[in-house]
Amino acid sequence: MTTDKHSDDKTHFGYQTVDKDDKASMVADVFHSVADQYDIMNDAMSFGIHRLWKRFAIDLVAAQKGHRILDLAGGTGDLALRFSPIVGPEGEIVLCDINGSMLSVGRDRLIDKGVMNNVRFVQGDAQYLPFPDEYFDRITIAFGLRNVTDKDLALRAMHRVLKPGGRLLVLEFSKPVVPGLSKIYDFYSFSILPKLGKLIANDADSYQYLAESIRMHPDQETLKNMMVEAGFEKTEFFNMTGGIVAAHRGIKL
């Protein structure tokens, strides 16, 4: 079981132990580096399966017309693009990302797709959300929570800005549960993935960090318990692709 506990002033950056104050800038450097090739790399490294993971997550969110949705670590806008027509002109999508380069790519992409009327962009930190209490009907964070310095703090912030009855959906890499899969997954992650990063994004180090950050992320049960401790109820998770990815859902009652 992987946990996320460190001394008060230390955390992890992949397998490195670093000062908490330094992690955000180190993660920022990773995403500044890969922003332009991010979508291409997602398709390449997941063989396109990430689209199915996100489709399943969107179904779990159960967004409705008129909803106000916060898409945290929204990056290049995959989820925002799908939520926009669901909530319609009466609703609102807030695409929030701490990284300006990713946010810029997402804004350009949504403009190109003609999706702007009900989407706004906010550069912000998931730990210190710049939104009023009980403001959103739904919150999503896809493949972003593992990069947050203090996950417990971020989960409490999400709970604060969610309306009573609202849902949080966390989509994230997790721990394989199929016998024998971990060994294959480790070989792919540490021997193949950095080479793909070098070939496509000219950046092997960022994808080495990706593989390490996944291993350091809390497992399914640990994250579920963290959500409960943050105040979420009826918390559950759904494994996909043998547990390589899991979708966690919780409700604020």
C-alpha positions as CSV (number, residue, x, y, z in Angstrom):
1,M,0.0,0.0,0.0
2,T,1.4,3.4,-1.0
3,T,0.7,6.4,1.3
4,D,1.4,10.0,1.0
5,K,2.7,10.8,4.4
6,H,6.0,12.7,4.9
7,S,7.5,15.1,7.4
8,D,5.7,18.5,7.6
9,D,8.1,20.1,5.1
10,K,8.9,17.2,2.8
11,T,7.0,15.4,0.0
12,H,7.9,13.3,-3.0
13,F,8.6,14.2,-6.6
14,G,8.5,10.8,-8.3
15,Y,11.0,8.8,-6.2
16,Q,12.8,11.9,-4.9
17,T,12.2,13.4,-1.5
18,V,11.9,17.2,-2.0
19,D,10.9,20.3,0.0
20,K,7.1,20.8,-0.2
21,D,7.8,24.4,-1.4
22,D,9.8,23.1,-4.4
23,K,7.4,20.4,-5.7
24,A,4.9,22.7,-7.5
25,S,7.6,24.4,-9.5
26,M,9.2,21.0,-10.4
27,V,5.8,19.6,-11.6
28,A,5.3,22.9,-13.5
29,D,8.5,22.4,-15.4
30,V,7.3,18.9,-16.4
31,F,4.1,20.2,-17.9
32,H,5.6,23.3,-19.5
33,S,7.9,20.9,-21.3
34,V,5.3,18.5,-22.5
35,A,2.2,20.7,-23.0
36,D,2.4,21.0,-26.8
37,Q,2.7,17.2,-27.3
38,Y,0.5,16.2,-24.3
39,D,-2.5,14.9,-26.3
40,I,-0.3,13.0,-28.8
41,M,1.6,11.4,-25.9
42,N,-1.7,10.4,-24.2
43,D,-2.8,8.6,-27.3
44,A,0.6,6.9,-27.8
45,M,1.3,5.8,-24.3
46,S,-2.2,4.5,-23.6
47,F,-2.9,3.1,-27.1
48,G,-5.9,5.4,-27.2
49,I,-7.5,3.7,-24.2
50,H,-7.5,7.0,-22.2
51,R,-10.5,8.1,-24.3
52,L,-12.5,5.1,-22.9
53,W,-11.4,5.8,-19.4
54,K,-12.6,9.4,-19.7
55,R,-15.8,8.4,-21.3
56,F,-16.6,6.1,-18.4
57,A,-15.7,8.8,-15.9
58,I,-18.0,11.3,-17.6
59,D,-20.8,8.8,-17.3
60,L,-20.1,8.5,-13.5
61,V,-20.3,12.2,-13.1
62,A,-23.9,12.3,-14.3
63,A,-23.7,15.9,-15.3
64,Q,-27.0,17.6,-16.2
65,K,-28.3,20.6,-18.0
66,G,-27.6,23.8,-16.1
67,H,-24.9,22.3,-13.9
68,R,-21.8,24.3,-12.9
69,I,-18.8,22.0,-13.2
70,L,-15.2,22.5,-12.0
71,D,-12.7,20.5,-14.1
72,L,-9.5,20.6,-12.1
73,A,-6.1,20.0,-13.7
74,G,-8.2,20.3,-16.8
75,G,-5.2,20.8,-19.0
76,T,-5.9,20.4,-22.7
77,G,-9.7,20.4,-22.2
78,D,-10.7,16.8,-22.9
79,L,-13.4,16.7,-20.2
80,A,-14.5,20.3,-20.6
81,L,-15.1,19.7,-24.3
82,R,-17.4,16.8,-23.5
83,F,-19.2,18.5,-20.6
84,S,-19.9,21.8,-22.4
85,P,-22.8,20.5,-24.6
86,I,-24.2,18.5,-21.6
87,V,-24.7,21.5,-19.3
88,G,-25.7,23.8,-22.1
89,P,-25.9,27.6,-22.2
90,E,-27.5,27.6,-18.8
91,G,-24.6,25.8,-17.2
92,E,-20.9,26.7,-16.8
93,I,-17.6,24.8,-17.1
94,V,-14.6,26.1,-15.2
95,L,-11.4,24.7,-16.6
96,C,-8.8,25.2,-13.8
97,D,-5.2,24.3,-14.0
98,I,-2.1,25.4,-12.1
99,N,0.0,25.3,-15.2
100,G,-0.2,28.2,-17.6
101,S,1.2,26.3,-20.6
102,M,-1.4,23.5,-20.2
103,L,-4.2,26.1,-19.7
104,S,-3.1,27.9,-22.9
105,V,-3.2,24.7,-24.9
106,G,-6.6,23.9,-23.6
107,R,-7.9,27.4,-24.4
108,D,-6.6,27.2,-27.9
109,R,-8.1,23.8,-28.4
110,L,-11.5,24.7,-27.2
111,I,-11.5,27.9,-29.4
112,D,-10.6,25.7,-32.4
113,K,-13.5,23.4,-31.5
114,G,-15.9,26.3,-31.2
115,V,-16.6,25.6,-27.5
116,M,-16.3,28.9,-25.6
117,N,-19.7,30.2,-24.7
118,N,-20.1,28.3,-21.4
119,V,-16.4,27.6,-20.5
120,R,-14.1,29.9,-18.6
121,F,-10.4,29.4,-17.7
122,V,-8.8,29.9,-14.3
123,Q,-5.2,29.4,-13.4
124,G,-5.3,28.1,-9.9
125,D,-4.0,25.6,-7.3
126,A,-6.2,22.6,-6.3
127,Q,-5.0,23.1,-2.7
128,Y,-6.3,26.7,-2.5
129,L,-9.3,26.9,-4.8
130,P,-10.2,30.5,-5.6
131,F,-14.0,29.9,-5.6
132,P,-16.8,30.5,-3.1
133,D,-18.2,27.8,-0.8
134,E,-20.8,25.4,-2.2
135,Y,-20.4,26.9,-5.8
136,F,-20.2,23.8,-8.0
137,D,-22.6,20.9,-8.7
138,R,-19.8,18.6,-9.9
139,I,-16.0,18.5,-9.7
140,T,-13.6,16.4,-11.8
141,I,-9.9,15.9,-11.6
142,A,-8.4,13.6,-14.2
143,F,-4.8,12.4,-14.0
144,G,-3.9,15.4,-11.9
145,L,-4.3,14.5,-8.2
146,R,-1.0,12.6,-8.0
147,N,0.8,15.8,-8.9
148,V,-0.7,17.8,-6.1
149,T,1.7,18.5,-3.2
150,D,-0.9,18.0,-0.4
151,K,-3.7,15.8,-1.6
152,D,-5.6,15.9,1.7
153,L,-5.6,19.7,1.6
154,A,-6.8,19.6,-2.0
155,L,-9.6,17.1,-1.3
156,R,-10.9,19.3,1.6
157,A,-10.8,22.3,-0.8
158,M,-12.9,20.4,-3.3
159,H,-15.4,19.5,-0.6
160,R,-15.7,23.1,0.4
161,V,-16.6,24.4,-3.0
162,L,-19.0,21.6,-3.8
163,K,-22.7,22.1,-3.2
164,P,-24.6,19.7,-0.9
165,G,-25.6,16.7,-3.1
166,G,-22.7,17.4,-5.5
167,R,-20.2,14.8,-6.7
168,L,-16.5,14.6,-7.0
169,L,-14.9,12.3,-9.6
170,V,-11.2,11.5,-9.4
171,L,-9.8,9.7,-12.4
172,E,-6.2,8.6,-11.8
173,F,-3.6,5.9,-12.4
174,S,-3.8,3.4,-9.6
175,K,-2.5,-0.1,-8.6
176,P,-3.0,-3.2,-10.9
177,V,-5.2,-5.8,-9.3
178,V,-4.9,-8.5,-12.0
179,P,-2.3,-11.2,-11.1
180,G,0.9,-10.8,-13.2
181,L,-0.1,-7.4,-14.6
182,S,2.2,-5.4,-12.3
183,K,5.3,-6.9,-13.7
184,I,4.3,-6.2,-17.3
185,Y,3.1,-2.7,-16.4
186,D,6.4,-1.9,-14.6
187,F,8.4,-3.0,-17.7
188,Y,6.3,-0.9,-20.0
189,S,6.4,2.1,-17.6
190,F,10.1,2.2,-17.0
191,S,11.6,0.7,-20.2
192,I,9.2,1.8,-22.9
193,L,7.4,5.0,-21.7
194,P,10.5,7.2,-21.3
195,K,11.6,6.2,-24.8
196,L,8.2,7.2,-26.2
197,G,8.6,10.5,-24.4
198,K,12.0,11.0,-25.9
199,L,10.7,10.1,-29.4
200,I,7.5,12.1,-29.4
201,A,8.0,14.9,-26.9
202,N,11.8,15.0,-26.9
203,D,11.6,14.6,-23.1
204,A,12.4,11.2,-21.5
205,D,12.8,12.7,-18.0
206,S,9.2,14.0,-17.7
207,Y,7.8,10.5,-18.6
208,Q,10.2,8.9,-16.1
209,Y,8.7,11.2,-13.6
210,L,5.2,10.1,-14.7
211,A,6.0,6.5,-14.1
212,E,7.5,7.2,-10.7
213,S,4.6,9.5,-9.7
214,I,2.1,6.8,-10.5
215,R,4.0,4.3,-8.2
216,M,4.0,6.9,-5.3
217,H,0.3,7.7,-5.7
218,P,-2.1,6.2,-3.0
219,D,-3.7,2.9,-4.0
220,Q,-7.5,2.5,-4.4
221,E,-8.4,1.9,-0.8
222,T,-6.1,4.5,0.5
223,L,-7.5,7.2,-1.8
224,K,-11.0,6.2,-0.9
225,N,-10.3,6.6,2.8
226,M,-8.7,10.0,2.1
227,M,-11.9,11.1,0.4
228,V,-13.9,10.0,3.4
229,E,-11.6,11.8,5.8
230,A,-12.1,15.0,3.6
231,G,-15.8,14.7,4.2
232,F,-17.1,12.8,1.2
233,E,-19.7,10.1,1.7
234,K,-21.0,7.2,-0.4
235,T,-17.4,7.0,-1.7
236,E,-16.6,4.2,-4.1
237,F,-14.1,3.3,-6.8
238,F,-14.2,1.5,-10.1
239,N,-11.1,-0.2,-11.5
240,M,-10.4,0.0,-15.3
241,T,-7.9,-1.9,-17.3
242,G,-7.1,-4.3,-14.5
243,G,-6.6,-1.4,-12.0
244,I,-4.1,0.5,-14.0
245,V,-6.6,3.3,-13.7
246,A,-9.4,3.8,-11.2
247,A,-12.3,6.2,-11.0
248,H,-13.2,7.3,-7.5
249,R,-16.5,9.0,-6.8
250,G,-17.8,10.7,-3.7
251,I,-20.8,12.8,-2.7
252,K,-21.1,15.8,-0.4
253,L,-24.3,15.3,1.6
